[in-house]
Amino acid sequence: MAMLGRWLLGLLAGAKKDTNFFYQILHVVVRPFISLTRLLTPSLVLDRHVPLGAFLMLVFIWLGATLFKIQLCLQLGMAQCK
């Protein structure tokens, strides 16, 4: 959510996004994920595309965790999942 908020605030703030206090806070929150994605991606990937890659990586991790939880709940029974 912070990545999506950062992107949206960047669109709204325009060129002055680097001086926006809330944009800077969101940047601090998402920086570890962007740095990790930069380490995992080859140098062929442009730096401006790395935040998108980080966002997609987190979406796939979230989807995988959700599917795992659904599978676990189906195995254990719905009463155990609450």
N, C-alpha and C positions, 0 to 999 in steps of 0.2 A: 504494500500500500504506500509505503514511503517513496518507493521508486516512481510509482504512478503520480503521486502528489508532486514530487520534484519535477517530473516532466511537465505536468500541467502548469505548475507555478512558473517554470521556465518559459512556457509559451505566453503566459499572461504578463510576466515581467519584461520580456523582451531582452534588449541589450543590457539592461541594468540589473539582470538577475544576479550577478556576482555581488552586488551591494545589498541585495535583499536579505534581511536577517533570517526570515523563515526558510528561504532557499538554502542558505548556508547551514542551517540546522538539519534540514533534510539531506544535504550533501554529506554531512558528518555521519548520519545514520547509515546511508547506503554505500559510503566509501569502501568499507571492508569487502562487500560483495562485488563491487566493481573491480577492486584490486585482485581479488581471487580469480575473477573471470579473466582479467588481463594475463594472469600467470598461466591459466589453463588454455588460453587460445594462442594460436600461432601468431607470429609477428606480422603475418600477411593481413590479418584483420585490422582495419583502421581503428584508431582510438575513439572516434566518434560513434562507432558501432558497438563498442564494448558494453555500455550501459544497457543496450537492447539485449545483448547476449546474457548479461547478468539477470535481467528481468525474466527472460525466457527460461534460464536455468532454474531460477526460483519457482517459476510456475510449474515446471516439470517435476521438481522435487515435491512441491505441494500436491500435485496430482498423484504422484506415486505414493505419497504418504496417505492420501485419502483413499486410494484404491486398496492399499494394504489394510487400513483400518476397516473398510467395508468387508473385505475378505475375512479378517479376524472376527468381526462381529457376526458374520454368517456362520462361522465355524463354532464360536462359543455360544451363540444364541443372543438374542436381542436383550434379554434380561441382564446378562453379564456386561453388556456394553455401556450401560448407563452409568 
